[in-house]
Amino acid sequence: MQIKTVSMLVALLLLSAIPLNVAADENDDIPANVMSTGVHDSLVAALTHADLVTTLQGDGPFTVFAPTDAAFTAAGIDLSTFDTDEENATLADILLYHVYSGAVNAADVTDGLTVTMVNGDEASFTVTNGTVMVGDATVTTADVASSNGIIHVIDKVLMPPADQTPQGEICYNTVSHTI
């Protein structure tokens, strides 16, 4: 009996160590694939709240850096606090900072690459020993094919950089409450 119990515990530990695979159908669009993972409920809710689902159902191609639910929790993003037009514009800006116009596989990313994301801000990439990072977020699952682009799962929510106004004043793309 003890051998069966120990064997069961070892098996459960081994199963828990298996990395999460993103279940995707390359015939489905990006929002449909993100909805099916089980680890992107917060992203789906944010895209819905910001009215961006239809945008990401478009022809594309898009490359989406998809933060997990844990990433949204760590960032402290509470969608119930986004209730004005200005706050919803800030949320859309944050989300569109996760989208690149064009399909880019992880193997095509080079160390030091800088690209302009859909929100108009630049994002920089580093590649170290095969690990791809965008800003300070690590790509944990790469190259999830969709009908209109590619999804890369990341472990943090990307925050757009501060914008400079023409007068040189700094205007941050955040709101005064905790996001």
Secondary structure as UniProt FT lines:
FT   HELIX           2..17
FT   TURN            26..27
FT   HELIX           30..35
FT   HELIX           41..49
FT   TURN            50..51
FT   HELIX           53..56
FT   STRAND          62..67
FT   HELIX           69..75
FT   HELIX           79..81
FT   HELIX           85..96
FT   TURN            97..98
FT   STRAND          99..101
FT   HELIX           106..108
FT   TURN            111..112
FT   STRAND          114..116
FT   TURN            118..119
FT   STRAND          122..128
FT   TURN            129..130
FT   STRAND          131..134
FT   TURN            135..136
FT   STRAND          137..146
FT   TURN            147..148
FT   STRAND          149..154
FT   STRAND          163..164
FT   TURN            166..167
FT   STRAND          170..171
//
